[in-house]
Amino acid sequence: MNKLNNIPSMAENCTTTTSTSFYTTTITTTTNNKSCIAHIAHDHIFSILLLLPVDSILSFAMTCKRFKCLAFCETLWQSICTRDWGKNFVDAILASEDMKHQQLSWKKLYQQISQLGSVNCLRLSAVDDDLVFPTPRASHSLNFVSDCLVLFGGGCEGGRHLDDTWVAYIGNEFKRVLRWQKVTSGTPSGRFGHSCAVFSETLVLFGGINDHGIRQNDTWLGQILRDEMLGIKVSWRLLDVGSVAPPPRGAHAGCCLDDQQMVIHGGIGLDGLRMNDTWLLDLSNGMGSAAWRQIDTHMSPPARSGHTLTCTGGARMVLFGGRGVGYEVLNDVWLLDARDEHADWVPLIYNLPNIPKGVPLPRVGHSATLILGGRVLIYGGEDSLRNRKNDFWVLDLSALPTVKMRSDTLDPRLLPKKMWKRLKAKGHQPDCRSFHRACANHSGCYVYVFGGMVDGILEPGEASGLRFDGELFLVELGLHP
C-alpha cells in the first residue's frame, strides 16, 4: 500500500465522465472541479479495482493522470496476477532465480501472458558419456514434484513395459543439462498407460497395462526423499483404498484437484473396451482414509482413451480429445467442477466435418499442461491416420463459460476464436510425436516434455517406421520481465 499512498493528487485533471467496458457513470463535481471519487482513499480504490475485470481497470486509467498512476501501480498488478493466476503461481515466480536478477513488471508480465503468441523450445538431453538418461519410451508418466522431475514406467522397444523410476533435481534455477538418478527397487510393477498426478508433494499413481496386457487398478503413492550420501530417491508404497476401486484400465486420463482429490476418466478396460466413467479418490482426510467413489453425472463424455484431463484450479477440470469407441479421434472439450453437489459434465462439441477455423484438429496421445495465466498448453498427438504432430495450442479457459451454464447456451461458432490460439514454436524443432508426457514447473513458465512415439526410418518388412524417443526438451513461454 505504500506505493499507492505516495501517488500525488491529480484530481484536477479528472474528466467528469468515466467509461468502462460495462457501464458509463457520470460523476458529480464540486465547485472547485474535484470529483467525489477523487476523495476516496487510495486503498479503497485499490480494493474496488480488484473487483473489476482488466479491461475496466484500463478504462479507469484513461480518465485522468492520477487514476492512471493508481491503475498502473505495480502493487496493484501483482495483486491482479494473484487474483487471476493464483497465489502459488505468483509465489513460484517470485522464488525463481531467473526473476530475482531482473526487474519484474507485473503489468508487462500480465500483458505478455494475455497476448502469448509463441514458445521457445530448448533441447536438454545433450549427448554426454558421463551422464545417464532414461531409455526411450512412450505412455509413461512425467511429473514435477518437490522441485524435481520424476519419470516412471512406459512402453519401450520389444514390447516391454518398464518399472523404473528416474529423478532429476530442477530447483528454482534453469539447467540446460540434467543429472538423472535411477530408482529400481520398491516401485510399482512395469506398466504403461497409467495416470500419475501430484497431490501436494506426493505422487498418486493409478492403473495401467502390464507386459501381459492385463489392466491394473492399484493405487500407489510416491514421495521424494533426499539423502546427502545417496542423493535423491523416490519411495513408493501401495495405498490401501478398501474394497471399492475403479475397474482395471489403462490409457485413461487423470488429474489431482485442489491438493485433496484425484479424478480419473475413461480408458481401455477389460476385453479392450473403452470406458466413459468418472471416479474420484478422496484424500482430504489423509492417506489412511483414502477411498474411491464414482461420480454419477447426468451427462458424460463419450467413452474414449488417450485423452487428457487437466485441473485448471480448485476442483475445476477440462477434458480434451482422445480416441472413441469407433476408433475415431476426437477434439471435443468437456468441463467439470467436482465441488458441485450435483456435478455434471458440460460439453463443447464440434461437428468434425465442419471444424471452425482456429480450432485444433482431432488428436489422441497429446499432452495438456496447465501453464501461467490459467491456460492449457496442448502439444503434439496424432490424428486418425496416425499422423503425428508437433504443433502448440493454447486453450484459454477464461473464454469458456462457467460449468453452471447449460450446454445448450454454448455457441461453437463464436467461442472457438476466443478459446483457441495456435502458438509459433521457436528454437529447437522437436520431432512430431504422440504419447509423450509433459509437466510444468511451479511457476507455469516452463514445460518439460519427454519421450513418445516419433517417425523413424522404415525398414524392409516393417509396417511402419515408428520408434520410441528418449529426447527431453524444455518449452518456455518466452517472457521478458
C-alpha positions as CSV (number, residue, x, y, z in Angstrom):
1,M,0.0,0.0,0.0
2,N,3.0,2.4,0.4
3,K,3.3,2.8,-3.3
4,L,-0.3,3.8,-3.5
5,N,-0.1,6.3,-0.7
6,N,2.8,8.1,-2.4
7,I,0.9,8.8,-5.6
8,P,0.4,12.6,-5.8
9,S,-3.1,14.0,-6.2
10,M,-4.0,14.9,-9.7
11,A,-7.8,15.2,-9.3
12,E,-7.9,18.5,-11.2
13,N,-7.1,16.6,-14.4
14,C,-10.1,14.2,-14.0
15,T,-12.8,14.3,-16.5
16,T,-16.4,14.3,-15.5
17,T,-17.3,11.0,-17.2
18,T,-15.7,7.6,-16.5
19,S,-16.2,4.8,-19.1
20,T,-15.7,1.1,-18.5
21,S,-16.5,-1.8,-20.7
22,F,-19.7,-2.4,-18.8
23,Y,-21.1,0.9,-17.9
24,T,-20.7,4.7,-18.1
25,T,-21.0,6.7,-14.8
26,T,-21.5,10.4,-14.6
27,I,-19.5,11.9,-11.7
28,T,-20.9,14.8,-9.8
29,T,-18.3,17.5,-9.4
30,T,-17.8,20.2,-6.7
31,T,-17.4,23.9,-7.3
32,N,-13.6,23.6,-7.4
33,N,-13.9,20.9,-10.2
34,K,-12.9,18.0,-8.0
35,S,-14.9,14.8,-8.3
36,C,-16.3,12.9,-5.4
37,I,-14.3,9.8,-6.4
38,A,-11.1,11.8,-6.0
39,H,-11.6,12.0,-2.3
40,I,-11.8,8.2,-1.8
41,A,-8.7,6.8,-0.1
42,H,-6.2,5.0,-2.3
43,D,-6.6,1.7,-0.5
44,H,-10.4,1.8,-1.0
45,I,-10.0,2.5,-4.8
46,F,-7.4,-0.3,-4.8
47,S,-10.0,-2.8,-3.4
48,I,-12.6,-1.6,-5.9
49,L,-10.3,-2.1,-8.8
50,L,-9.5,-5.7,-7.7
51,L,-13.2,-6.4,-8.2
52,L,-13.2,-5.3,-11.8
53,P,-12.1,-7.1,-15.0
54,V,-8.8,-6.0,-16.5
55,D,-10.5,-4.1,-19.4
56,S,-12.5,-2.0,-16.9
57,I,-9.3,-1.2,-15.0
58,L,-7.6,0.0,-18.1
59,S,-10.6,2.2,-18.9
60,F,-10.5,3.6,-15.4
61,A,-6.8,4.5,-16.0
62,M,-7.8,6.6,-19.0
63,T,-9.9,9.1,-17.0
64,C,-7.0,11.2,-15.6
65,K,-3.3,11.2,-14.8
66,R,-3.8,10.5,-11.1
67,F,-6.0,7.4,-11.8
68,K,-3.6,6.3,-14.5
69,C,-0.8,6.3,-11.9
70,L,-3.0,4.4,-9.5
71,A,-4.2,1.8,-12.1
72,F,-0.7,1.2,-13.3
73,C,0.8,0.7,-9.9
74,E,2.9,-2.5,-9.7
75,T,1.4,-3.4,-6.3
76,L,-2.0,-3.4,-7.9
77,W,-0.9,-5.6,-10.8
78,Q,0.9,-8.1,-8.6
79,S,-2.5,-8.4,-6.8
80,I,-4.3,-8.8,-10.1
81,C,-1.9,-11.6,-11.1
82,T,-2.5,-13.3,-7.8
83,R,-6.3,-12.9,-8.3
84,D,-6.3,-14.3,-11.9
85,W,-3.5,-16.8,-11.7
86,G,-3.5,-18.0,-8.1
87,K,-1.1,-17.4,-5.2
88,N,1.0,-20.5,-5.9
89,F,1.9,-19.3,-9.4
90,V,2.9,-15.8,-8.2
91,D,4.9,-17.2,-5.3
92,A,6.8,-19.5,-7.7
93,I,7.6,-16.6,-10.0
94,L,9.0,-14.6,-7.1
95,A,11.1,-17.5,-6.0
96,S,12.5,-18.2,-9.5
97,E,16.2,-17.5,-9.8
98,D,15.7,-16.1,-13.3
99,M,13.3,-13.5,-11.9
100,K,15.4,-12.5,-8.9
101,H,18.0,-11.0,-11.2
102,Q,15.6,-9.0,-13.3
103,Q,13.3,-6.0,-12.7
104,L,9.9,-7.7,-12.8
105,S,7.0,-5.7,-14.2
106,W,3.8,-7.4,-13.2
107,K,1.7,-5.4,-15.6
108,K,4.0,-6.3,-18.5
109,L,4.0,-9.9,-17.4
110,Y,0.2,-10.0,-17.4
111,Q,0.1,-8.4,-20.8
112,Q,2.6,-10.9,-22.3
113,I,0.7,-13.9,-20.9
114,S,-2.6,-12.5,-22.2
115,Q,-1.1,-11.9,-25.7
116,L,1.1,-15.0,-25.7
117,G,1.9,-15.9,-29.4
118,S,5.0,-18.1,-29.3
119,V,7.0,-20.6,-27.2
120,N,10.7,-21.3,-27.3
121,C,12.0,-24.9,-27.3
122,L,15.4,-25.9,-25.9
123,R,16.8,-29.4,-26.0
124,L,18.0,-30.6,-22.6
125,S,19.2,-34.2,-23.3
126,A,22.6,-33.4,-24.7
127,V,24.9,-36.4,-25.6
128,D,27.4,-36.9,-22.8
129,D,29.2,-40.1,-21.9
130,D,29.4,-39.2,-18.3
131,L,25.7,-38.7,-17.9
132,V,22.9,-41.4,-17.7
133,F,19.5,-40.8,-19.2
134,P,16.2,-42.7,-19.2
135,T,15.8,-45.0,-22.1
136,P,13.4,-44.1,-24.9
137,R,9.7,-44.8,-24.1
138,A,6.1,-43.8,-24.5
139,S,2.9,-43.8,-22.4
140,H,4.9,-43.2,-19.3
141,S,4.3,-40.6,-16.6
142,L,6.3,-37.3,-16.0
143,N,5.6,-35.1,-13.1
144,F,7.2,-32.0,-11.3
145,V,7.1,-32.5,-7.6
146,S,9.4,-31.3,-4.7
147,D,11.4,-29.3,-7.3
148,C,12.2,-32.5,-9.2
149,L,11.2,-34.2,-12.4
150,V,10.0,-37.7,-11.8
151,L,9.6,-40.2,-14.6
152,F,8.1,-43.7,-14.2
153,G,7.3,-46.7,-16.4
154,G,6.1,-46.7,-20.0
155,G,6.4,-48.9,-23.0
156,C,9.6,-49.4,-25.0
157,E,11.2,-51.4,-27.8
158,G,10.4,-55.1,-27.8
159,G,7.0,-54.7,-26.2
160,R,8.4,-54.5,-22.7
161,H,6.8,-52.3,-20.1
162,L,9.2,-50.6,-17.8
163,D,9.1,-50.4,-14.0
164,D,12.0,-47.9,-13.4
165,T,11.7,-44.6,-11.7
166,W,14.0,-41.7,-12.7
167,V,14.5,-38.4,-10.7
168,A,16.3,-35.2,-11.8
169,Y,16.5,-32.2,-9.5
170,I,15.5,-28.9,-11.0
171,G,15.0,-26.4,-8.2
172,N,14.4,-22.8,-9.0
173,E,17.2,-22.5,-11.5
174,F,17.3,-23.1,-15.2
175,K,19.5,-26.1,-16.1
176,R,20.5,-27.0,-19.6
177,V,21.8,-30.4,-18.7
178,L,20.0,-32.5,-16.1
179,R,21.5,-35.3,-14.0
180,W,19.1,-38.2,-13.7
181,Q,19.2,-40.8,-10.9
182,K,17.6,-44.2,-11.4
183,V,15.4,-45.9,-8.7
184,T,14.9,-49.7,-9.3
185,S,13.6,-51.1,-6.0
186,G,10.3,-50.8,-4.3
187,T,8.5,-49.5,-7.4
188,P,5.1,-50.4,-8.9
189,S,5.2,-53.2,-11.4
190,G,6.0,-52.5,-15.0
191,R,3.2,-50.8,-16.9
192,F,2.3,-48.2,-19.5
193,G,-0.8,-46.0,-20.0
194,H,-1.2,-45.3,-16.2
195,S,-2.1,-42.0,-14.7
196,C,0.1,-40.2,-12.2
197,A,-0.7,-36.8,-10.6
198,V,0.7,-34.6,-7.9
199,F,-1.1,-34.3,-4.6
200,S,0.7,-31.6,-2.5
201,E,4.3,-33.1,-2.5
202,T,3.1,-36.7,-3.2
203,L,2.7,-38.6,-6.4
204,V,-0.6,-40.6,-6.8
205,L,-0.4,-43.3,-9.5
206,F,-3.3,-45.4,-10.7
207,G,-3.8,-48.3,-13.1
208,G,-2.1,-49.0,-16.4
209,I,-1.4,-52.1,-18.6
210,N,1.3,-54.6,-17.8
211,D,3.5,-56.8,-20.0
212,H,0.8,-59.4,-20.4
213,G,-1.8,-56.9,-21.5
214,I,-3.6,-57.1,-18.1
215,R,-5.2,-53.9,-16.9
216,Q,-4.4,-52.8,-13.4
217,N,-6.5,-50.8,-10.8
218,D,-4.0,-50.4,-8.0
219,T,-3.2,-47.1,-6.4
220,W,0.4,-46.1,-5.4
221,L,1.9,-43.1,-3.5
222,G,5.4,-41.8,-4.3
223,Q,7.4,-39.4,-2.2
224,I,10.7,-37.7,-2.8
225,L,13.5,-38.5,-0.3
226,R,16.8,-36.6,-0.1
227,D,19.9,-38.1,1.3
228,E,23.3,-36.4,1.5
229,M,25.1,-39.7,0.7
230,L,22.6,-41.4,-1.6
231,G,21.2,-38.4,-3.4
232,I,17.5,-38.1,-4.3
233,K,15.3,-41.1,-4.2
234,V,11.6,-41.9,-4.6
235,S,9.8,-44.0,-2.0
236,W,6.7,-45.9,-3.4
237,R,4.1,-47.6,-1.4
238,L,0.8,-49.3,-2.3
239,L,-2.2,-47.4,-1.0
240,D,-5.0,-49.3,0.8
241,V,-8.3,-47.9,-0.6
242,G,-10.6,-50.5,0.8
243,S,-12.9,-52.7,-1.2
244,V,-14.2,-50.1,-3.7
245,A,-12.0,-49.1,-6.6
246,P,-12.4,-48.2,-10.3
247,P,-12.5,-51.2,-12.7
248,P,-9.0,-52.0,-14.1
249,R,-7.9,-49.9,-17.0
250,G,-5.1,-48.2,-19.0
251,A,-4.8,-45.2,-21.4
252,H,-7.2,-43.3,-19.2
253,A,-6.8,-39.6,-18.1
254,G,-6.4,-38.3,-14.6
255,C,-5.5,-35.2,-12.5
256,C,-5.4,-34.0,-8.9
257,L,-7.8,-31.4,-7.6
258,D,-7.0,-28.8,-5.0
259,D,-4.4,-31.0,-3.4
260,Q,-7.2,-33.1,-1.9
261,Q,-8.7,-35.3,-4.6
262,M,-7.7,-37.3,-7.7
263,V,-10.1,-37.8,-10.6
264,I,-9.8,-40.3,-13.4
265,H,-11.9,-40.8,-16.5
266,G,-12.3,-43.4,-19.3
267,G,-9.6,-45.5,-20.7
268,I,-9.4,-49.1,-22.0
269,G,-10.8,-51.7,-19.7
270,L,-11.1,-55.4,-19.7
271,D,-11.6,-57.1,-23.1
272,G,-10.3,-53.9,-24.8
273,L,-13.5,-51.9,-24.3
274,R,-13.3,-48.2,-23.9
275,M,-15.0,-46.6,-20.9
276,N,-16.7,-43.3,-20.0
277,D,-17.0,-43.5,-16.2
278,T,-15.6,-40.9,-13.8
279,W,-14.1,-41.8,-10.4
280,L,-12.8,-39.6,-7.6
281,L,-10.2,-40.6,-4.9
282,D,-10.8,-38.5,-1.8
283,L,-7.5,-37.8,0.1
284,S,-8.9,-34.8,2.1
285,N,-8.8,-36.7,5.4
286,G,-5.3,-38.1,5.0
287,M,-3.7,-41.1,3.3
288,G,-5.0,-43.5,5.9
289,S,-8.7,-43.0,5.0
290,A,-8.3,-42.6,1.2
291,A,-11.3,-44.0,-0.7
292,W,-12.6,-44.1,-4.3
293,R,-16.1,-43.3,-5.3
294,Q,-17.8,-43.0,-8.7
295,I,-19.1,-39.6,-9.8
296,D,-22.6,-40.1,-11.2
297,T,-23.4,-37.4,-13.7
298,H,-26.4,-36.8,-16.0
299,M,-24.1,-36.3,-19.0
300,S,-20.7,-37.8,-19.6
301,P,-18.0,-37.6,-22.3
302,P,-18.3,-40.5,-24.7
303,A,-16.1,-43.5,-24.0
304,R,-12.5,-42.9,-25.1
305,S,-8.8,-43.4,-24.4
306,G,-5.6,-41.5,-24.9
307,H,-7.3,-38.2,-23.9
308,T,-6.2,-35.6,-21.3
309,L,-7.8,-34.3,-18.1
310,T,-6.3,-31.1,-16.7
311,C,-7.1,-29.4,-13.4
312,T,-7.5,-25.6,-14.0
313,G,-7.7,-24.5,-10.4
314,G,-9.6,-25.7,-7.3
315,A,-11.9,-28.6,-8.3
316,R,-12.4,-27.5,-11.9
317,M,-11.1,-29.6,-14.8
318,V,-11.1,-29.7,-18.6
319,L,-11.1,-32.9,-20.8
320,F,-9.9,-32.8,-24.4
321,G,-9.6,-35.2,-27.3
322,G,-8.8,-38.9,-27.4
323,R,-9.9,-41.9,-29.4
324,G,-13.6,-43.1,-29.3
325,V,-15.2,-46.5,-29.4
326,G,-15.3,-46.4,-33.2
327,Y,-11.6,-45.7,-33.3
328,E,-12.4,-42.1,-34.3
329,V,-10.2,-39.4,-33.0
330,L,-11.9,-36.5,-31.1
331,N,-11.4,-32.8,-30.4
332,D,-14.3,-32.1,-28.1
333,V,-14.0,-30.1,-24.9
334,W,-15.8,-31.1,-21.6
335,L,-15.9,-29.2,-18.3
336,L,-16.5,-30.5,-14.8
337,D,-16.5,-28.8,-11.4
338,A,-16.3,-31.6,-8.8
339,R,-17.2,-29.2,-5.9
340,D,-20.8,-29.0,-7.1
341,E,-23.2,-31.3,-5.1
342,H,-24.7,-32.5,-8.3
343,A,-21.6,-32.2,-10.6
344,D,-22.2,-32.7,-14.2
345,W,-20.1,-32.6,-17.4
346,V,-20.7,-29.7,-19.7
347,P,-19.7,-30.3,-23.3
348,L,-18.5,-28.0,-26.1
349,I,-18.7,-30.3,-29.1
350,Y,-17.7,-29.5,-32.7
351,N,-19.1,-31.1,-35.8
352,L,-16.0,-32.8,-37.1
353,P,-16.7,-32.3,-40.8
354,N,-17.2,-28.6,-40.2
355,I,-14.4,-27.7,-37.6
356,P,-14.2,-23.9,-37.3
357,K,-11.0,-22.2,-38.3
358,G,-8.7,-21.7,-35.3
359,V,-9.6,-25.0,-33.5
360,P,-7.0,-27.7,-33.3
361,L,-7.7,-30.8,-35.4
362,P,-8.8,-34.0,-33.6
363,R,-5.9,-35.8,-31.7
364,V,-5.1,-38.6,-29.4
365,G,-1.9,-39.1,-27.4
366,H,-1.2,-35.4,-26.9
367,S,-0.3,-33.5,-23.7
368,A,-2.3,-30.8,-22.0
369,T,-0.4,-28.9,-19.3
370,L,-1.7,-26.0,-17.1
371,I,0.6,-23.0,-17.6
372,L,0.8,-19.5,-16.2
373,G,-2.4,-17.5,-16.6
374,G,-4.8,-20.4,-16.1
375,R,-4.3,-21.6,-19.7
376,V,-3.8,-25.1,-21.0
377,L,-0.9,-25.8,-23.4
378,I,-1.8,-28.6,-25.9
379,Y,1.1,-30.2,-27.7
380,G,1.5,-33.0,-30.3
381,G,-0.5,-36.1,-30.5
382,E,-1.7,-38.0,-33.6
383,D,-4.8,-38.0,-35.9
384,S,-7.0,-40.8,-37.1
385,L,-4.4,-41.7,-39.8
386,R,-1.6,-41.8,-37.1
387,N,0.0,-38.7,-38.5
388,R,2.0,-37.3,-35.6
389,K,2.0,-33.6,-34.8
390,N,4.4,-31.0,-33.2
391,D,2.1,-28.0,-33.0
392,F,1.4,-26.0,-29.9
393,W,-2.0,-24.7,-29.0
394,V,-3.3,-22.6,-26.0
395,L,-6.8,-23.3,-24.6
396,D,-7.8,-20.0,-22.9
397,L,-10.2,-21.1,-20.1
398,S,-11.3,-17.5,-19.4
399,A,-13.2,-17.6,-22.7
400,L,-15.1,-20.7,-21.6
401,P,-18.5,-20.4,-19.9
402,T,-18.8,-21.4,-16.3
403,V,-19.8,-25.0,-15.6
404,K,-23.1,-23.7,-14.2
405,M,-24.2,-22.7,-17.7
406,R,-26.5,-25.0,-19.6
407,S,-24.8,-26.7,-22.5
408,D,-27.4,-25.5,-25.0
409,T,-26.2,-21.9,-24.4
410,L,-22.8,-22.6,-25.8
411,D,-22.4,-21.3,-29.4
412,P,-19.5,-23.2,-31.1
413,R,-19.5,-20.6,-33.9
414,L,-18.4,-17.8,-31.6
415,L,-16.4,-19.4,-28.7
416,P,-13.5,-21.1,-30.6
417,K,-12.0,-17.8,-31.8
418,K,-11.6,-16.8,-28.1
419,M,-10.8,-20.2,-26.8
420,W,-8.0,-21.5,-29.0
421,K,-4.8,-19.9,-30.3
422,R,-2.0,-21.6,-32.2
423,L,1.5,-20.6,-31.0
424,K,4.6,-20.3,-33.1
425,A,7.5,-22.6,-32.0
426,K,11.0,-21.0,-31.9
427,G,14.4,-22.5,-31.2
428,H,14.8,-26.3,-31.2
429,Q,12.3,-28.1,-33.5
430,P,11.4,-31.4,-31.9
431,D,10.2,-34.3,-34.0
432,C,6.4,-34.8,-34.4
433,R,5.3,-37.1,-31.6
434,S,2.5,-38.7,-29.7
435,F,2.0,-40.5,-26.4
436,H,4.8,-38.4,-24.9
437,R,4.4,-36.8,-21.5
438,A,4.7,-33.2,-20.3
439,C,4.6,-31.3,-17.0
440,A,5.2,-27.7,-15.9
441,N,7.2,-26.3,-13.0
442,H,5.6,-24.4,-10.1
443,S,5.6,-21.1,-11.9
444,G,3.9,-22.4,-15.0
445,C,6.5,-20.7,-17.2
446,Y,8.5,-23.8,-18.1
447,V,7.1,-27.1,-19.5
448,Y,9.2,-30.2,-19.7
449,V,8.5,-32.8,-22.4
450,F,9.9,-36.3,-22.6
451,G,9.7,-39.3,-24.9
452,G,6.8,-40.5,-27.0
453,M,6.4,-42.2,-30.4
454,V,8.1,-40.5,-33.4
455,D,8.5,-41.2,-37.1
456,G,11.6,-43.3,-37.8
457,I,13.3,-45.0,-40.8
458,L,11.0,-47.5,-42.4
459,E,12.9,-50.8,-42.6
460,P,12.1,-53.6,-45.1
461,G,9.3,-55.8,-43.8
462,E,8.1,-53.3,-41.3
463,A,4.5,-52.0,-41.4
464,S,5.6,-48.6,-40.1
465,G,8.7,-46.6,-39.2
466,L,7.7,-45.8,-35.7
467,R,10.3,-45.6,-32.9
468,F,10.4,-44.7,-29.2
469,D,12.0,-41.4,-28.4
470,G,14.2,-40.5,-25.5
471,E,14.5,-36.8,-26.0
472,L,13.9,-34.3,-23.2
473,F,13.2,-30.7,-24.1
474,L,12.0,-27.6,-22.4
475,V,9.2,-25.3,-23.7
476,E,9.5,-21.8,-22.2
477,L,6.8,-19.1,-22.6
478,G,9.4,-16.6,-23.7
479,L,8.5,-13.9,-21.2
480,H,10.7,-10.8,-20.8
481,P,10.0,-9.2,-17.4
